[in-house]
Every structure is written in C-alpha cells, then in structure tokens.
Amino acid sequence: AKAVSNEIQDKEVAAEATQREIDAARKGYAPCGTYNAVLFFCIRDMAGVDPMYQYSLGWFIALFVRSIQGSEKADDLAQRLGNINDHFTYALYQNICRSLFEKDKLLFAFLLCVRVMVGKGSLQPAQQQFLLTGGVGVPEADVPHPQGQEWLSAKAWGEVCRAANVTPALGALPYHVAAHPGEWQAIFDSAAPESEHLPGGFHASLTPFERLMVLRCLRPDKVVPAIQAFVAASFGQRFTEPPPFDLGGSYKESSCASPLLFVLSTGSDPTAALLAFAESMGYGSKIAAISMGQGQGPKAAALIAAARKAGSWVLLQNCHLAPSWMPALEKICESVKPDNTDADFRLWITSMPSAAFPVSILQGGVKMTNEPPAGLRANLRRSYALDPISSPEFFEGCSKPGAFKALLFGLCFLHAFVQERRKFGPIGWNIPYGFDDGDLRISARQLRMYIDDNADVPFDALKYAIGECNYGGRVTDDKDRRLLNTLLSRVYRPEILDVAQPFKLSESGTYVVPPEGDHGSYLAALDALPAFPQPEAFGLHDNADITKDLQQTASMLDALALTGGGGGGGGGGGG
C-alpha cells in the first residue's frame, strides 16, 4: 500500500509540474489573444458608423485561423506571435475594406492603429479624445492671445491652450506660440502643413500623434492627409492603399449558404460587372435577376427555391425597396444549408444601407462595395481595370492605336474629373450627378467605334455623344452643362494627338497624356501621379480645397466618435 501511495504522490507531483508548464505556455500566447480581441472590438464598433458594417465572431475566428496557417513560422515564440499578429491585422484590413465605403477605409485603418496603440499603452485616451473634440471640458492654460495675430482665431488659440493640459509634451506650446507667432504662422500659411517641421524643437520632442494634435489646432483642414501619413508611418504604407474591387476573390470566400451582398452607394451599379463575371464562370445563362419592390417577394422566393435545386445563381436587386420582405429573406437564408442545397447555388443581393436589412445576413454573408475610389490617381487606375478597357483585345485592337489610346486616357481623366469634382459641393457641380461606370463603358466603346469607322478622328461627334448623350444625359443644370462641354473641348481636340510634346490635362502639367504604350505602361504612369490632387487639376482655385477638407475632417472625426472614440476595446462579452 505504501508503494502505491508513493506512486500516486509522484504522479501528482509530475501532473503539477506538467500543469505549470501548460500554464506557462498558455500565458505565453495570452498577448496574442489580447491583441486580437482589440481588433475584434474595432470591427464590432464600426456598426456605429453604418448599420451595414456588421461582422460575426465566427467569421473573425475563421479568418484568424487562416492567418495562423498562412503566417510565417518561427521557433521563437515572440517572433511567431508577431508574425501572426502582422499577418492577421493586414488580412483583417483587406477583408473589412472590401465591405466599406471609400470614406470609411482610412477611418478604419486609423481606428485599428489608435486602438492598438492604446492597448499597448503608447497612446493615452485623453490624447485621442482631444483629436476628436478639440479638448472640450479640458481647462485652458492661462496664456493671453498674442496681440495682432489675426491668422490665429480664438477657437484655434483655445485649442492650443487646452492641448497644454492634455499631455506634458505640449505644456509649453501656448507660451512658444505667443512668443514666436511668426514661426507658427509659417505652418498656418503652408500649402502642406502636415509635411512641415514644427518650430522650437517641438517636431523632435513630440510623438507623431502629438504632432497630429497640434495640426488639429492650427490647420484642421489638413487632418485627413496627416492621418493618412500617420497610419503609413505606424502600420505601413499598405494600410493606406485599400485593395481594389475583386469579384473573383469575394466569390471564393462564399458558399451556397453564405449570400454575397453588394452595399450600394449613389451612382454605383455592380450589375454589369456581376453579369460579366457570371459569363466568365459559365453561369451567363444560369443567373436569374429580379428587382425587388412591392409584390416581388413571392417571385424572388420561387426563384431562390428553384436555383437551390438546379445549382444556379439568383440576383436580388435593390432589397432596400422591400423592407417588409426582409424577415422572409432572413428565414430563407437561415434555411439554406450545404446538405439541402446544391453546392453551386449562389445568392447575390444588392441594397443601399438600410436599418431594416437583416443583421444575420450581414454577419454571415460576404459584403462588398463598388464605388469610385478617392483621388484622381486611384480613380484612373480603377478605370483601367474595368471592362472593356482592361481587355487586351479592346485596348490593342484599334486600327489607329496612337489616337485611340490618347483619347481613351483623356476619357478616363474626364470620368475621374466629373466624379471627383462632386467632393467640392456646389463649387464643383450645382447638382451632384450620379456619373457611374456605365457612362465610361459606353463612351469607351463609342470612341473605339468612331475611330475605327472614320479616316480622321471625328472630334465633334465624340463631344456630342459624350457631352450631350452619355454623361450629358444626366446633366440638368445649364451651368453644369457648360462646364462639361468646356472640359470636353479642352480634352477632345487635335492637339491631344501630337506626339511631339505631352498634352497637358491640367494647367500645372502634373496630369499629361502618357506616350503610347501597352496597358502596363499606362498603369506605371498613373502610379507616378500624386495621391491627393490639387484643386488646379479640377480647374479650381487653391482655396477650394479648404471647405472640402474641413468637411472631410469633420466627417471623419464625427464617424470616429460614433465608434466609441477609438480608445475602447478590452473586456466584456462580444459577438
């Protein structure tokens, strides 16, 4: 009996030692769990920005498991966890950006960045709150407003004085501004203050986020480009370059039981892209489309039931117009299981943002947005990736390739111009028209046809087709029509065919028609363009940027406040 007792005691000692080793190993992985819990609360809080931004915990975990498998292996535990975190953070950014509107993609990257920094303790919530509110509720440092400095508004001076009580590093800021106003006015007057070095040694002594706080005080109109630079410096340039629209990649993520949802915005229509994709996948004759509205619910249900058996596709368009049928759609989607539905079945849905849209479909489906990206460069790149311009047969098959490629580049510039100019409000267009990809497609095809069918380029016919029919067919205001025709007359003229010198598309010469080449050479030329276009690219005065940029800053900071301020996260249940 004593021998048995000793054996049991030895096994208990060994079990305790093993348990300690397991606990130590488990604790070694705990920082990875803490880090990724912060990321989950980031995506959960995005629902405060738009009701369509809903993501399930199950989807999040499945993506995390893929990152464990796909990240670089390492023998050192800390290195291995770092590899997993880096891989998963970027994978999450890519997957979430696919379903975000353009205006919210930089917001999401910044939210990730801020939450991670707060979690690591390198950023104080009070600093982040100051960026959002300008220090509302924070006492001001007792420093009088510098006399005779009209450039420094009372609002900006109040924020400078409050910043001094938010973080010790800014404690001397109001005193230095008051003593050396000329040095700080140079920052205020700069065209790119986010790139300037702060005077008085502040640039070296402040963290990048604290410099962002200073910019918020003096030049709030430049906070958005400064946030982009901050994200690029903190997380890497790739977090400021959202992935392009990829219908094939989204399809691979789906299954017969997970619907594919296009979240629509004004002027976006993914139907043409989807039908072209269906044709390329061999489903051109096996996709049934129905536009939702009153009385269409039973017809849609019948189409879905038939497609589930046949293994075909169904497209439900504009589901936001049938809110009363959404509960029925939710029940149908919940009943679709791999064991009772053909594996090839796919349910495609389009809808504008709607609070009536079922959360279960939003969380369980694959969401996508397809709208023009921000900036002339990104817009031009997207145009060159669209059908038919991306097709080698279309791009290289014209009988007069030099003229066709030059005029096609001019057309893509015009397309980006008319879309981007909407951001300037009434200064850009009196009425914000919904120019979309369909306008570009028909204009590109007509351009090719007119050049092939005529000995000389028919500039007047092209200007009429584009300015009066395709794009002009949307324009109702006479001043807007004059603007569109003026732009066309500046782009579509014989000088654009002169290969002796680059044809300027803007006064500065920043935007020119590239020399004739293959499709890749045009993409390379686009990569050299600035990410943020100056107003001169749109024929506007430099001051036109100020109102637009202030609106963008206010919009981003307001949206960030809707996520809980960007400094949340941490414990509690989730899902």
C-alpha positions as CSV (number, residue, x, y, z in Angstrom):
1,A,0.0,0.0,0.0
2,K,2.9,2.4,0.8
3,A,4.4,1.7,-2.7
4,V,1.0,2.6,-4.3
5,S,0.8,5.7,-2.2
6,N,4.3,6.9,-3.2
7,E,3.5,6.2,-6.8
8,I,0.3,8.3,-6.6
9,Q,2.3,11.1,-4.9
10,D,5.0,11.0,-7.7
11,K,2.3,11.2,-10.3
12,E,0.6,14.1,-8.6
13,V,4.0,16.0,-8.5
14,A,4.6,15.2,-12.2
15,A,1.0,16.3,-13.0
16,E,1.5,19.6,-11.2
17,A,4.8,20.2,-13.0
18,T,3.1,19.5,-16.3
19,Q,0.2,21.8,-15.4
20,R,2.7,24.6,-14.6
21,E,4.4,24.0,-18.0
22,I,0.9,24.2,-19.7
23,D,0.0,27.3,-17.8
24,A,3.3,28.9,-18.7
25,A,2.9,28.0,-22.4
26,R,-0.7,29.3,-22.3
27,K,0.3,32.6,-20.8
28,G,2.9,33.0,-23.5
29,Y,0.2,33.1,-26.1
30,A,-2.0,35.4,-24.0
31,P,-0.7,38.7,-25.5
32,C,-1.8,37.4,-29.0
33,G,-5.3,36.9,-27.7
34,T,-5.4,40.3,-26.0
35,Y,-4.1,42.0,-29.2
36,N,-6.7,40.3,-31.5
37,A,-9.5,41.0,-29.0
38,V,-8.7,44.7,-29.6
39,L,-9.1,44.1,-33.3
40,F,-12.4,42.4,-32.9
41,F,-13.9,45.3,-30.9
42,C,-12.7,47.6,-33.7
43,I,-14.8,45.8,-36.3
44,R,-17.7,45.5,-33.9
45,D,-17.8,49.2,-33.2
46,M,-17.8,50.0,-37.0
47,A,-21.6,49.3,-36.9
48,G,-21.9,52.7,-35.2
49,V,-20.7,54.3,-38.4
50,D,-23.1,52.4,-40.7
51,P,-25.7,49.7,-40.0
52,M,-24.4,47.6,-42.8
53,Y,-21.0,47.2,-41.1
54,Q,-21.8,44.0,-39.2
55,Y,-19.4,41.1,-38.7
56,S,-19.7,37.9,-36.8
57,L,-17.3,36.5,-34.2
58,G,-17.3,33.2,-36.1
59,W,-16.2,34.9,-39.3
60,F,-13.5,36.7,-37.3
61,I,-12.2,33.5,-35.8
62,A,-12.2,31.7,-39.1
63,L,-10.0,34.5,-40.6
64,F,-7.7,34.3,-37.6
65,V,-7.2,30.6,-38.0
66,R,-6.3,31.1,-41.7
67,S,-3.7,33.7,-40.6
68,I,-2.2,31.2,-38.1
69,Q,-1.8,28.8,-41.0
70,G,-0.7,31.4,-43.5
71,S,1.7,33.5,-41.4
72,E,5.5,32.9,-41.4
73,K,6.7,30.2,-39.0
74,A,9.4,30.9,-36.3
75,D,10.9,29.0,-33.5
76,D,11.0,32.0,-31.2
77,L,7.5,32.4,-29.6
78,A,7.6,36.2,-29.5
79,Q,8.6,36.3,-33.2
80,R,5.9,33.7,-34.1
81,L,3.2,35.8,-32.3
82,G,4.5,38.9,-34.0
83,N,4.2,37.2,-37.4
84,I,0.6,36.0,-36.7
85,N,-0.4,39.5,-35.5
86,D,1.1,41.2,-38.5
87,H,-0.4,38.7,-41.0
88,F,-3.9,38.8,-39.4
89,T,-4.0,42.6,-39.0
90,Y,-3.4,43.1,-42.7
91,A,-5.8,40.2,-43.7
92,L,-8.5,41.8,-41.5
93,Y,-7.9,45.2,-43.0
94,Q,-8.2,43.8,-46.6
95,N,-11.3,41.8,-45.8
96,I,-13.1,44.6,-44.0
97,C,-12.1,47.2,-46.6
98,R,-13.9,45.1,-49.2
99,S,-17.2,46.0,-47.5
100,L,-16.5,49.6,-46.5
101,F,-17.4,52.8,-48.4
102,E,-14.4,54.8,-49.6
103,K,-14.9,57.5,-47.0
104,D,-14.6,54.9,-44.2
105,K,-11.5,52.9,-45.3
106,L,-8.9,55.4,-44.0
107,L,-11.1,55.8,-40.9
108,F,-10.9,52.0,-40.2
109,A,-7.1,51.9,-40.7
110,F,-6.8,54.8,-38.3
111,L,-9.1,53.1,-35.8
112,L,-7.0,50.0,-35.9
113,C,-3.9,52.0,-35.4
114,V,-5.3,54.0,-32.4
115,R,-6.8,51.0,-30.7
116,V,-3.6,49.0,-30.9
117,M,-1.5,51.9,-29.6
118,V,-4.0,52.5,-26.7
119,G,-3.8,48.7,-25.9
120,K,0.0,48.8,-25.8
121,G,0.0,52.0,-23.6
122,S,1.8,54.1,-26.2
123,L,-1.2,56.4,-26.6
124,Q,-3.3,57.9,-23.8
125,P,-7.1,58.0,-24.3
126,A,-7.1,61.7,-23.4
127,Q,-4.9,62.5,-26.4
128,Q,-7.2,60.6,-28.7
129,Q,-10.2,62.4,-27.2
130,F,-8.5,65.7,-27.8
131,L,-8.1,64.9,-31.5
132,L,-11.9,64.2,-31.7
133,T,-13.2,67.1,-29.7
134,G,-10.5,69.8,-29.5
135,G,-10.3,69.3,-25.8
136,V,-13.9,70.1,-24.8
137,G,-14.0,70.1,-21.0
138,V,-10.3,70.4,-20.6
139,P,-9.1,73.6,-18.7
140,E,-7.2,76.1,-20.7
141,A,-3.6,77.2,-19.9
142,D,-3.7,80.9,-18.7
143,V,-1.8,82.4,-21.6
144,P,-3.3,85.6,-23.3
145,H,-4.0,85.5,-27.0
146,P,-1.0,87.0,-28.9
147,Q,-1.8,90.6,-29.9
148,G,-2.2,91.5,-33.6
149,Q,-2.2,87.9,-34.8
150,E,-5.3,87.8,-36.9
151,W,-4.4,84.5,-38.5
152,L,-4.8,82.8,-35.1
153,S,-8.5,82.5,-34.4
154,A,-10.0,82.5,-30.9
155,K,-11.1,78.9,-31.5
156,A,-7.6,77.7,-32.6
157,W,-6.0,79.6,-29.6
158,G,-8.4,78.0,-27.2
159,E,-7.4,74.5,-28.5
160,V,-3.7,75.3,-28.3
161,C,-4.2,76.3,-24.6
162,R,-6.2,73.2,-23.8
163,A,-3.7,71.0,-25.5
164,A,-1.1,72.1,-22.9
165,N,-3.2,70.4,-20.2
166,V,-3.7,67.2,-22.2
167,T,-0.1,65.9,-22.4
168,P,3.1,67.3,-20.7
169,A,4.9,67.3,-24.0
170,L,2.6,70.2,-25.1
171,G,2.7,72.1,-21.9
172,A,5.0,74.8,-23.4
173,L,3.1,75.1,-26.7
174,P,0.9,78.1,-26.0
175,Y,3.9,80.0,-24.5
176,H,6.1,79.3,-27.6
177,V,3.3,80.2,-30.0
178,A,2.7,83.5,-28.1
179,A,6.5,84.3,-28.1
180,H,7.2,83.3,-31.7
181,P,4.0,83.8,-33.7
182,G,5.8,84.3,-37.0
183,E,7.3,80.8,-36.9
184,W,3.9,79.2,-36.3
185,Q,2.2,81.4,-38.9
186,A,4.6,79.8,-41.5
187,I,2.9,76.5,-40.6
188,F,-0.5,78.0,-40.8
189,D,0.2,79.5,-44.2
190,S,1.8,76.4,-45.7
191,A,0.1,74.6,-48.6
192,A,1.1,71.2,-46.9
193,P,1.4,71.9,-43.2
194,E,1.3,68.2,-42.4
195,S,4.8,67.9,-44.0
196,E,6.4,70.9,-42.3
197,H,8.7,70.6,-39.3
198,L,7.3,72.3,-36.2
199,P,9.4,75.1,-34.8
200,G,11.0,75.4,-31.4
201,G,12.2,71.8,-31.2
202,F,8.6,70.5,-31.0
203,H,8.9,68.4,-34.0
204,A,11.7,66.3,-32.4
205,S,10.2,66.2,-28.9
206,L,6.6,65.3,-29.9
207,T,5.3,61.9,-30.9
208,P,3.6,61.6,-34.3
209,F,0.2,61.6,-32.6
210,E,1.0,64.7,-30.6
211,R,2.0,66.5,-33.9
212,L,-1.4,65.4,-35.2
213,M,-3.0,67.2,-32.2
214,V,-1.0,70.4,-33.0
215,L,-2.2,70.3,-36.6
216,R,-5.7,69.8,-35.5
217,C,-5.4,73.1,-33.6
218,L,-3.8,75.2,-36.3
219,R,-4.9,73.6,-39.6
220,P,-7.9,71.3,-39.1
221,D,-8.4,71.2,-42.9
222,K,-5.3,69.1,-43.3
223,V,-6.0,66.5,-40.6
224,V,-7.1,63.8,-43.1
225,P,-3.9,63.7,-45.1
226,A,-2.0,63.9,-41.8
227,I,-3.9,60.9,-40.5
228,Q,-3.0,59.0,-43.7
229,A,0.7,59.8,-43.2
230,F,0.3,58.8,-39.5
231,V,-1.2,55.4,-40.4
232,A,1.5,54.8,-43.1
233,A,4.3,55.6,-40.6
234,S,2.7,53.5,-37.8
235,F,1.4,50.4,-39.7
236,G,3.0,50.7,-43.1
237,Q,2.0,52.2,-46.5
238,R,-0.1,49.2,-47.4
239,F,-2.7,50.2,-44.8
240,T,-3.4,53.4,-46.7
241,E,-3.9,51.6,-50.0
242,P,-7.2,49.6,-49.9
243,P,-7.3,46.6,-52.2
244,P,-9.2,47.0,-55.5
245,F,-12.6,45.6,-56.1
246,D,-12.2,41.9,-56.6
247,L,-15.3,40.0,-57.5
248,G,-13.5,36.7,-58.0
249,G,-11.8,36.9,-54.6
250,S,-15.2,37.6,-52.9
251,Y,-16.7,34.6,-54.8
252,K,-14.0,32.3,-53.4
253,E,-14.9,33.4,-49.9
254,S,-18.6,32.5,-50.4
255,S,-20.5,29.2,-50.3
256,C,-24.1,28.1,-51.1
257,A,-25.0,29.1,-47.6
258,S,-23.4,32.5,-47.5
259,P,-25.0,35.2,-49.6
260,L,-22.9,37.8,-51.5
261,L,-24.1,41.3,-50.7
262,F,-23.3,44.5,-52.7
263,V,-23.7,47.6,-50.5
264,L,-24.7,50.3,-52.9
265,S,-23.9,54.0,-52.9
266,T,-25.2,56.8,-55.1
267,G,-24.2,56.2,-58.7
268,S,-22.9,52.6,-58.2
269,D,-24.3,49.7,-60.1
270,P,-22.4,46.4,-59.9
271,T,-24.9,44.5,-62.2
272,A,-22.8,44.8,-65.4
273,A,-19.6,43.6,-63.5
274,L,-21.6,40.7,-62.0
275,L,-23.1,39.6,-65.3
276,A,-19.7,39.7,-66.9
277,F,-18.3,37.7,-64.1
278,A,-21.1,35.2,-64.4
279,E,-20.4,34.8,-68.1
280,S,-16.7,34.1,-67.3
281,M,-17.6,31.5,-64.8
282,G,-20.0,29.7,-67.1
283,Y,-23.2,31.0,-65.4
284,G,-24.2,33.5,-68.0
285,S,-27.4,31.6,-68.8
286,K,-27.8,30.3,-65.3
287,I,-28.3,33.6,-63.4
288,A,-31.8,35.0,-62.7
289,A,-32.2,38.6,-61.7
290,I,-35.2,40.3,-60.1
291,S,-35.6,43.9,-59.0
292,M,-37.2,44.0,-55.6
293,G,-40.3,46.1,-54.8
294,Q,-43.9,45.7,-53.9
295,G,-45.2,42.3,-54.7
296,Q,-41.9,40.9,-55.8
297,G,-41.2,38.8,-52.6
298,P,-43.0,35.6,-53.6
299,K,-41.4,35.7,-57.1
300,A,-38.0,36.0,-55.5
301,A,-38.7,33.2,-53.1
302,A,-39.7,30.9,-56.0
303,L,-36.5,31.8,-58.0
304,I,-34.4,31.0,-54.9
305,A,-36.1,27.7,-54.4
306,A,-35.6,26.7,-58.0
307,A,-32.0,27.8,-58.0
308,R,-31.2,25.9,-54.9
309,K,-32.1,22.6,-56.6
310,A,-30.6,23.5,-60.0
311,G,-27.3,24.9,-58.7
312,S,-27.8,28.3,-60.5
313,W,-27.5,31.9,-59.3
314,V,-30.1,34.4,-58.2
315,L,-29.6,38.2,-58.1
316,L,-32.0,40.2,-55.8
317,Q,-31.6,43.9,-56.8
318,N,-32.4,46.9,-54.5
319,C,-33.5,45.0,-51.5
320,H,-33.8,48.2,-49.5
321,L,-37.0,48.9,-51.6
322,A,-38.7,45.8,-50.0
323,P,-38.1,46.2,-46.2
324,S,-41.3,44.3,-45.3
325,W,-40.0,41.2,-47.1
326,M,-36.6,41.3,-45.3
327,P,-37.7,39.0,-42.4
328,A,-38.8,36.4,-45.0
329,L,-35.5,36.7,-46.8
330,E,-33.7,36.1,-43.4
331,K,-35.7,32.9,-42.9
332,I,-34.9,31.7,-46.4
333,C,-31.2,32.3,-45.8
334,E,-31.3,30.6,-42.5
335,S,-32.8,27.5,-44.1
336,V,-30.1,27.2,-46.8
337,K,-27.6,24.5,-45.6
338,P,-25.0,22.6,-47.5
339,D,-26.8,19.4,-47.0
340,N,-30.1,20.6,-48.6
341,T,-28.8,22.9,-51.3
342,D,-26.7,22.4,-54.5
343,A,-23.1,23.5,-53.8
344,D,-23.1,25.7,-56.9
345,F,-26.0,27.8,-55.8
346,R,-25.2,31.5,-55.0
347,L,-27.5,34.2,-53.8
348,W,-26.4,37.7,-54.9
349,I,-28.0,40.7,-53.2
350,T,-27.7,44.5,-53.8
351,S,-29.0,47.0,-51.3
352,M,-28.5,50.6,-50.2
353,P,-27.6,50.9,-46.5
354,S,-30.8,50.2,-44.5
355,A,-31.5,49.6,-40.8
356,A,-34.2,47.1,-41.9
357,F,-31.6,44.8,-43.5
358,P,-31.3,41.5,-41.5
359,V,-28.2,41.5,-39.3
360,S,-27.8,37.7,-39.7
361,I,-27.3,38.1,-43.4
362,L,-24.8,41.0,-42.9
363,Q,-22.8,38.9,-40.5
364,G,-23.0,35.6,-42.3
365,G,-22.6,36.9,-45.9
366,V,-19.7,38.3,-48.0
367,K,-20.2,42.1,-48.2
368,M,-18.7,44.3,-51.0
369,T,-18.8,47.9,-52.0
370,N,-18.0,49.1,-55.6
371,E,-17.7,52.8,-55.8
372,P,-15.1,55.2,-57.3
373,P,-12.0,55.3,-55.1
374,A,-10.8,58.6,-53.6
375,G,-8.4,60.7,-55.6
376,L,-7.7,61.1,-59.3
377,R,-4.9,58.6,-59.4
378,A,-7.0,55.8,-57.8
379,N,-10.0,56.6,-59.9
380,L,-7.9,56.5,-63.1
381,R,-6.3,53.1,-62.0
382,R,-9.8,51.7,-61.4
383,S,-11.0,52.9,-64.8
384,Y,-8.1,51.0,-66.5
385,A,-9.0,47.8,-64.5
386,L,-12.7,47.9,-65.7
387,D,-14.1,46.0,-68.7
388,P,-13.7,46.7,-71.6
389,I,-10.6,48.9,-71.1
390,S,-8.8,46.1,-69.2
391,S,-9.4,43.7,-72.2
392,P,-6.3,43.3,-74.4
393,E,-8.5,42.8,-77.5
394,F,-10.2,46.1,-76.9
395,F,-7.2,48.0,-75.8
396,E,-4.8,46.9,-78.5
397,G,-7.2,46.1,-81.3
398,C,-8.0,49.6,-82.7
399,S,-7.0,50.4,-86.2
400,K,-5.4,53.7,-85.0
401,P,-3.8,52.7,-81.7
402,G,-2.0,56.0,-81.1
403,A,-5.1,58.2,-81.4
404,F,-7.3,55.7,-79.6
405,K,-5.0,55.3,-76.5
406,A,-4.5,59.0,-76.2
407,L,-8.2,59.8,-76.4
408,L,-9.1,56.9,-74.1
409,F,-6.7,58.3,-71.5
410,G,-8.4,61.6,-71.9
411,L,-11.8,60.0,-71.5
412,C,-10.7,58.2,-68.2
413,F,-9.4,61.6,-66.9
414,L,-12.7,63.2,-67.8
415,H,-14.5,60.4,-65.9
416,A,-12.4,60.8,-62.8
417,F,-12.7,64.6,-63.1
418,V,-16.5,64.7,-63.1
419,Q,-16.7,62.2,-60.2
420,E,-14.1,63.8,-58.0
421,R,-15.4,67.3,-58.6
422,R,-18.6,66.3,-56.7
423,K,-16.5,66.4,-53.5
424,F,-16.3,70.2,-53.7
425,G,-20.0,70.6,-53.2
426,P,-21.7,73.5,-55.1
427,I,-18.3,74.8,-56.2
428,G,-17.8,71.5,-58.1
429,W,-21.3,70.9,-59.5
430,N,-24.6,72.8,-58.8
431,I,-26.2,69.3,-58.7
432,P,-24.2,66.2,-57.6
433,Y,-24.9,63.9,-60.5
434,G,-24.5,60.1,-60.2
435,F,-22.0,59.6,-63.0
436,D,-21.1,55.8,-63.0
437,D,-19.1,53.1,-64.8
438,G,-21.9,52.6,-67.4
439,D,-21.2,56.1,-68.7
440,L,-17.5,55.3,-69.1
441,R,-18.1,51.9,-70.7
442,I,-20.5,53.2,-73.4
443,S,-18.2,56.2,-74.1
444,A,-15.1,54.0,-74.4
445,R,-16.9,51.6,-76.9
446,Q,-18.2,54.6,-78.9
447,L,-14.7,56.1,-79.0
448,R,-13.3,52.8,-80.4
449,M,-16.1,52.5,-83.0
450,Y,-15.8,56.2,-84.1
451,I,-12.1,55.9,-84.6
452,D,-12.3,52.6,-86.5
453,D,-15.1,53.8,-88.8
454,N,-13.6,57.1,-89.8
455,A,-10.4,58.2,-91.6
456,D,-10.0,61.2,-89.3
457,V,-10.9,61.4,-85.6
458,P,-14.5,62.9,-85.5
459,F,-14.0,65.2,-82.5
460,D,-17.4,66.9,-82.9
461,A,-19.2,63.6,-83.0
462,L,-17.3,62.4,-79.9
463,K,-18.0,65.6,-78.0
464,Y,-21.7,65.3,-78.8
465,A,-22.0,61.7,-77.9
466,I,-20.3,62.2,-74.5
467,G,-21.3,65.7,-73.7
468,E,-25.0,65.5,-74.8
469,C,-25.9,61.8,-74.5
470,N,-23.7,59.7,-72.2
471,Y,-22.5,62.0,-69.4
472,G,-24.5,65.0,-70.6
473,G,-27.8,63.0,-70.4
474,R,-27.6,63.2,-66.7
475,V,-26.9,67.0,-66.5
476,T,-29.9,69.2,-66.0
477,D,-28.4,72.5,-64.9
478,D,-27.3,74.8,-67.7
479,K,-24.1,76.0,-65.9
480,D,-23.1,72.4,-65.3
481,R,-23.7,71.5,-68.9
482,R,-21.4,74.4,-69.9
483,L,-18.8,73.1,-67.5
484,L,-18.9,69.6,-69.0
485,N,-18.8,70.9,-72.6
486,T,-15.8,73.2,-71.7
487,L,-13.9,70.3,-70.3
488,L,-14.7,68.1,-73.4
489,S,-13.5,70.9,-75.7
490,R,-10.2,71.1,-73.7
491,V,-9.5,67.4,-73.9
492,Y,-11.0,66.3,-77.2
493,R,-9.1,68.4,-79.7
494,P,-6.5,67.7,-82.3
495,E,-3.5,68.7,-80.1
496,I,-4.0,65.6,-78.0
497,L,-2.8,63.5,-80.9
498,D,0.5,65.5,-81.2
499,V,3.2,63.0,-80.1
500,A,5.9,65.7,-80.2
501,Q,5.1,67.1,-76.8
502,P,3.0,65.8,-73.8
503,F,-0.6,67.0,-73.9
504,K,-1.5,68.8,-70.6
505,L,-4.7,67.8,-68.9
506,S,-4.2,70.4,-66.1
507,E,-2.6,73.9,-66.1
508,S,0.4,72.8,-64.0
509,G,1.3,69.9,-66.3
510,T,1.1,67.4,-63.5
511,Y,-1.5,65.5,-65.5
512,V,-0.5,64.7,-69.0
513,V,-1.4,62.1,-71.6
514,P,1.4,59.4,-71.4
515,P,3.2,58.3,-74.6
516,E,1.7,55.4,-76.5
517,G,2.5,52.0,-74.9
518,D,0.9,48.9,-73.6
519,H,-1.7,48.7,-70.9
520,G,1.0,48.3,-68.2
521,S,2.9,51.5,-69.3
522,Y,-0.3,53.5,-68.6
523,L,-0.6,51.9,-65.1
524,A,3.0,52.8,-64.4
525,A,2.4,56.4,-65.5
526,L,-0.6,56.6,-63.2
527,D,1.5,55.4,-60.2
528,A,3.7,58.5,-60.6
529,L,0.7,60.8,-60.0
530,P,0.1,62.4,-56.6
531,A,-2.3,60.6,-54.2
532,F,-4.0,63.9,-53.3
533,P,-4.8,66.1,-56.3
534,Q,-4.5,69.8,-56.0
535,P,-7.6,71.9,-56.9
536,E,-5.9,73.1,-60.1
537,A,-6.5,69.6,-61.5
538,F,-10.2,70.4,-61.5
539,G,-9.8,74.0,-62.7
540,L,-10.4,75.4,-59.3
541,H,-8.6,77.9,-57.1
542,D,-6.3,76.5,-54.3
543,N,-8.8,77.8,-51.7
544,A,-11.5,75.5,-53.0
545,D,-9.7,72.7,-51.0
546,I,-10.3,74.4,-47.7
547,T,-14.1,73.9,-47.4
548,K,-13.9,70.4,-48.8
549,D,-11.0,69.4,-46.5
550,L,-12.8,70.9,-43.4
551,Q,-15.9,68.9,-44.3
552,Q,-13.8,65.7,-44.7
553,T,-12.1,66.3,-41.3
554,A,-15.4,66.9,-39.5
555,S,-16.9,63.8,-41.2
556,M,-14.0,61.5,-40.2
557,L,-13.8,62.8,-36.6
558,D,-17.6,62.5,-36.2
559,A,-17.5,59.0,-37.5
560,L,-14.6,58.1,-35.2
561,A,-16.7,59.4,-32.3
562,L,-19.5,57.0,-33.4
563,T,-17.2,54.0,-32.9
564,G,-16.9,54.9,-29.2
565,G,-14.0,57.3,-29.7
566,G,-11.4,54.9,-30.9
567,G,-10.0,54.3,-27.5
568,G,-12.3,51.5,-26.4
569,G,-11.9,47.7,-26.7
570,G,-10.8,45.4,-23.9
571,G,-13.0,43.1,-21.9
572,G,-16.6,42.1,-21.8
573,G,-18.5,39.7,-23.9
574,G,-18.8,40.2,-27.6
575,G,-20.5,38.9,-30.6
